[in-house]
Amino acid sequence: LKKYYGSKNFNEGRKKMAKLPKGALLIYNPSSTAPGFIVENVYCLPGVPQILKSMLVGLNNKIIGGKKILSETLNLETVESKIAQSLARIQNKFNFTEIGSYPFFKRGKIGVSIVVRSTNKKMIKKCIKEIINLVKKENIKFLERI
């Protein structure tokens, strides 16, 4: 960055942008001067889609894929606080799944999207069944299943 901006324009803000975590490896950026970096198995890349795409080409041989993560979503007309404890109990029961709850306000409705993720389709189905039982028991309005 100092070479790019020159000593005169390499100000404190740009110096701060040049700092990397200890042990980080740079990821080449063919589109702009700011590189990405890798720390262990974490890849830090820019959020600008065109720049990100240009950098991914150079990572084809570095990123090793794993099992595909599957997901299913239930949209409910409720508030997160009403179901949080019950969802935590279900999450503890299904430790091979991840349950996320995401509040929303759309079309005049307050609700929560419950997203269940796993690499195991059967575990998702079992977990969703348990959540649907909770929805029925708590008399929560079910909006859609995606």
C-alpha positions as CSV (number, residue, x, y, z in Angstrom):
1,L,0.0,0.0,0.0
2,K,2.9,2.3,0.8
3,K,4.3,1.7,-2.7
4,Y,0.9,2.2,-4.3
5,Y,0.0,5.4,-2.5
6,G,3.6,6.8,-2.1
7,S,5.1,8.0,1.2
8,K,3.3,11.3,1.0
9,N,-0.2,9.8,0.8
10,F,0.4,6.8,3.0
11,N,-1.6,8.3,5.9
12,E,-2.6,6.8,9.3
13,G,-5.9,5.4,7.9
14,R,-4.1,3.6,5.1
15,K,-1.4,2.3,7.5
16,K,-4.2,0.9,9.7
17,M,-5.7,-0.9,6.6
18,A,-2.3,-2.5,6.0
19,K,-2.3,-4.3,9.4
20,L,-2.9,-8.1,9.4
21,P,-3.4,-10.6,12.1
22,K,-0.2,-12.5,13.1
23,G,0.4,-15.5,10.8
24,A,-2.0,-14.3,8.1
25,L,-1.4,-15.1,4.5
26,L,-2.3,-12.6,1.8
27,I,-4.8,-13.4,-0.9
28,Y,-3.9,-11.7,-4.2
29,N,-6.4,-9.1,-5.4
30,P,-6.2,-8.5,-9.1
31,S,-8.9,-5.8,-9.0
32,S,-7.7,-3.3,-6.4
33,T,-4.8,-2.7,-4.0
34,A,-6.4,-4.2,-0.9
35,P,-5.6,-7.9,-0.5
36,G,-7.7,-10.4,1.4
37,F,-6.1,-12.7,3.9
38,I,-6.3,-16.2,5.4
39,V,-5.9,-17.1,9.1
40,E,-5.9,-20.8,9.6
41,N,-9.2,-21.9,7.9
42,V,-10.8,-18.4,7.8
43,Y,-10.8,-16.5,4.5
44,C,-11.3,-12.7,4.8
45,L,-12.4,-11.3,1.5
46,P,-14.0,-8.0,0.4
47,G,-17.8,-7.6,0.2
48,V,-17.8,-5.8,-3.2
49,P,-19.1,-8.6,-5.5
50,Q,-16.9,-7.8,-8.5
51,I,-13.7,-7.7,-6.4
52,L,-14.7,-10.8,-4.5
53,K,-15.3,-12.7,-7.8
54,S,-11.9,-11.7,-9.2
55,M,-10.2,-13.0,-6.0
56,L,-12.0,-16.3,-5.9
57,V,-10.4,-17.5,-9.1
58,G,-7.0,-17.5,-7.3
59,L,-8.5,-19.6,-4.5
60,N,-9.7,-22.6,-6.5
61,N,-6.9,-24.9,-5.4
62,K,-6.9,-23.6,-1.7
63,I,-10.6,-23.9,-0.7
64,I,-11.5,-27.5,0.1
65,G,-15.2,-28.2,0.1
66,G,-16.9,-30.3,2.7
67,K,-20.4,-31.8,2.9
68,K,-23.1,-29.7,1.5
69,I,-25.0,-27.8,4.2
70,L,-28.8,-28.2,3.8
71,S,-31.4,-25.9,5.3
72,E,-35.1,-25.6,5.9
73,T,-37.0,-22.5,7.1
74,L,-40.2,-22.1,9.0
75,N,-41.8,-18.6,9.0
76,L,-43.9,-18.0,12.1
77,E,-46.1,-15.1,13.2
78,T,-44.7,-14.6,16.7
79,V,-41.9,-12.8,18.6
80,E,-38.6,-14.4,19.2
81,S,-38.8,-14.1,23.0
82,K,-41.9,-16.3,23.1
83,I,-40.0,-19.3,21.6
84,A,-36.4,-18.7,22.5
85,Q,-36.3,-21.1,25.5
86,S,-38.1,-23.9,23.7
87,L,-35.8,-23.5,20.7
88,A,-32.8,-23.7,23.0
89,R,-34.1,-27.0,24.4
90,I,-34.7,-28.4,20.8
91,Q,-31.2,-27.2,19.8
92,N,-29.7,-29.1,22.7
93,K,-31.6,-32.2,21.7
94,F,-30.4,-32.0,18.0
95,N,-26.7,-31.3,18.3
96,F,-26.0,-32.2,14.7
97,T,-28.2,-29.3,13.6
98,E,-27.9,-25.6,13.9
99,I,-31.1,-23.6,14.6
100,G,-31.1,-19.9,13.8
101,S,-34.0,-17.5,14.6
102,Y,-34.3,-14.3,12.6
103,P,-37.0,-11.7,13.5
104,F,-38.8,-9.9,10.6
105,F,-41.4,-7.3,9.9
106,K,-43.0,-7.6,6.5
107,R,-46.4,-7.1,5.0
108,G,-47.6,-5.8,8.4
109,K,-46.7,-9.0,10.2
110,I,-44.2,-9.4,13.0
111,G,-42.6,-12.8,12.9
112,V,-39.6,-15.0,13.2
113,S,-37.9,-17.1,10.5
114,I,-36.6,-20.3,12.1
115,V,-33.8,-21.8,9.9
116,V,-32.5,-25.3,10.6
117,R,-29.2,-26.3,9.0
118,S,-27.3,-29.5,8.9
119,T,-25.4,-31.8,6.5
120,N,-27.9,-34.5,7.5
121,K,-31.3,-34.3,5.8
122,K,-32.9,-36.7,8.3
123,M,-31.8,-34.7,11.3
124,I,-33.3,-31.6,9.7
125,K,-36.6,-33.3,9.2
126,K,-36.7,-34.6,12.9
127,C,-35.8,-31.2,14.2
128,I,-38.4,-29.4,12.1
129,K,-41.0,-31.9,13.3
130,E,-40.2,-31.0,16.9
131,I,-40.4,-27.3,16.1
132,I,-43.8,-27.8,14.4
133,N,-45.0,-29.6,17.5
134,L,-43.9,-26.6,19.6
135,V,-45.7,-24.3,17.1
136,K,-48.9,-26.3,17.5
137,K,-48.6,-26.5,21.3
138,E,-48.0,-22.8,21.7
139,N,-50.8,-22.0,19.2
140,I,-48.4,-20.0,17.0
141,K,-49.6,-19.0,13.6
142,F,-47.6,-20.8,10.9
143,L,-46.9,-18.6,7.8
144,E,-44.8,-20.8,5.4
145,R,-42.3,-23.5,5.1
146,I,-39.4,-23.1,2.7
